[in-house]
């Protein structure tokens, strides 16, 4: 029998889509800030100012979304908790290996994973770290136009004690590409697994429900 | 260059003797108050201090440098800031402009160090090499490191003028073959102010000395030991081309229409958004111009390790280390993204060919 299971709670779905929208806005505006591809025709256009405004607002939105998701690592249900991302049990590692073998066409069935597969869990853990580094590098670059203060040092200014501003900018830029590549693979794998499992995975990130075999 | 014995006159008296009018003197004091970001109510205090205080003794040391900071001082114009600098301080030793040479010149330096111990100002221009016992810069048989230790170590305060003296400058850029460092790193524990810039801005140097004379203390410093009045704000925030930045009007090529119209130099690699300096307000050569006004991007000359830490002069984004001269971060990113897209497409094709496991059969 298949059963409708409430897998993705509201904070998980909310942060997922807030992340999606803010990353989209951050990538487009970030690209512009890095290399302005539109040039003003008239004096009263404020393209760079608006791009920067959207970038900074989206950055704060993304940071808050990230923090909510971190909070939910400790407060959420069994599918969204910390141990789904940082493996403590051998079972998660076995799931990871079996999923990898399935994706490589070396195994016939996708292991039973009502929440994240092992590969997904580990990948998202790495993505959390990349998000965190993107936040720190971003605020470090942002802090350069502010007077020094504890909050800026904490939010990323500490990076300047180990690397130059050029390196911080390069990391910030390259990680955007990493997130872009992740998005390509992430959307494909979700679609792929939805087709394989026929569990409504794609709609589950809107509704929260998956159809799971008993 | 006055002899030590003769020099008991106050700064104002000696300026008056040189023919500086009272009006110009007050104007100078007002300029100094403005440079130090002090309200006009402080002008009388500065006037009073310069009227009463004796000229402090100063020696100017040159190490690994191009004498650009000396040039910057000597080429200053109205109201003869150079005169004021030379008269605000009593310069006893300056290798480039002093009349004496050889042993008599070195004696002048020794006299100040011995007779004015703990009272004189040591102004240092140029980096100090530390590798191989400091042999890469020697003057009169002594290494720069030993001279700096002796002269700066016995001074009331040291002023590191120019980027080389502040943190090593271009001499310390990778691979830094001579182990060049700034004054603060070469002689630990001294009282010093970094006044970087390539070259230094003479008005900031003078203002620091005036602050010291007026208040008896150093101006407030930032984390890089630079005075906040000169390095508290980024160039970008006071830049005359800032409006073009916000509008989205950029120079794309040297001499293009935007360049002729004075648009923003951001795309040409300008480091104004990261560099803390008061160039846009104080400018150079007596307020004539400054690099961005002249159409060249800022390259953060006054920021620590600008040669290595701020990326290429003419680009905003450096390339990935080891990826080659022509390979930008975006080329790498786009390639990886294309490979990922091709990879998932290939996977989808193989999956379609192999078919999906038939789950519905289980029910």
Boltz contact constraints between the chains, C-beta under 6 A:
constraints:
  - contact:
      token1: [A, 36]
      token2: [B, 250]
      max_distance: 6.0
  - contact:
      token1: [A, 39]
      token2: [B, 248]
      max_distance: 6.0
  - contact:
      token1: [A, 40]
      token2: [B, 247]
      max_distance: 6.0
  - contact:
      token1: [A, 40]
      token2: [B, 248]
      max_distance: 6.0
  - contact:
      token1: [A, 40]
      token2: [B, 249]
      max_distance: 6.0
  - contact:
      token1: [A, 45]
      token2: [B, 247]
      max_distance: 6.0
  - contact:
      token1: [A, 46]
      token2: [B, 246]
      max_distance: 6.0
  - contact:
      token1: [A, 46]
      token2: [B, 247]
      max_distance: 6.0
  - contact:
      token1: [A, 47]
      token2: [B, 248]
      max_distance: 6.0
  - contact:
      token1: [A, 48]
      token2: [B, 245]
      max_distance: 6.0
  - contact:
      token1: [A, 48]
      token2: [B, 246]
      max_distance: 6.0
  - contact:
      token1: [A, 48]
      token2: [B, 248]
      max_distance: 6.0
  - contact:
      token1: [A, 49]
      token2: [B, 246]
      max_distance: 6.0
  - contact:
      token1: [A, 109]
      token2: [B, 357]
      max_distance: 6.0
  - contact:
      token1: [A, 144]
      token2: [B, 274]
      max_distance: 6.0
  - contact:
      token1: [A, 145]
      token2: [B, 234]
      max_distance: 6.0
  - contact:
      token1: [A, 164]
      token2: [B, 309]
      max_distance: 6.0
  - contact:
      token1: [A, 165]
      token2: [B, 274]
      max_distance: 6.0
  - contact:
      token1: [A, 165]
      token2: [B, 310]
      max_distance: 6.0
  - contact:
      token1: [A, 166]
      token2: [B, 310]
      max_distance: 6.0
  - contact:
      token1: [A, 166]
      token2: [B, 311]
      max_distance: 6.0
  - contact:
      token1: [A, 166]
      token2: [B, 318]
      max_distance: 6.0
  - contact:
      token1: [A, 170]
      token2: [B, 318]
      max_distance: 6.0
  - contact:
      token1: [A, 173]
      token2: [B, 317]
      max_distance: 6.0
  - contact:
      token1: [A, 173]
      token2: [B, 329]
      max_distance: 6.0
  - contact:
      token1: [A, 174]
      token2: [B, 329]
      max_distance: 6.0
  - contact:
      token1: [A, 177]
      token2: [B, 333]
      max_distance: 6.0
  - contact:
      token1: [A, 180]
      token2: [B, 337]
      max_distance: 6.0
  - contact:
      token1: [A, 181]
      token2: [B, 336]
      max_distance: 6.0
  - contact:
      token1: [A, 181]
      token2: [B, 337]
      max_distance: 6.0
  - contact:
      token1: [A, 181]
      token2: [B, 340]
      max_distance: 6.0
  - contact:
      token1: [A, 184]
      token2: [B, 340]
      max_distance: 6.0
  - contact:
      token1: [A, 184]
      token2: [B, 341]
      max_distance: 6.0
  - contact:
      token1: [A, 185]
      token2: [B, 340]
      max_distance: 6.0
  - contact:
      token1: [A, 188]
      token2: [B, 344]
      max_distance: 6.0
  - contact:
      token1: [A, 196]
      token2: [B, 356]
      max_distance: 6.0
  - contact:
      token1: [A, 198]
      token2: [B, 359]
      max_distance: 6.0
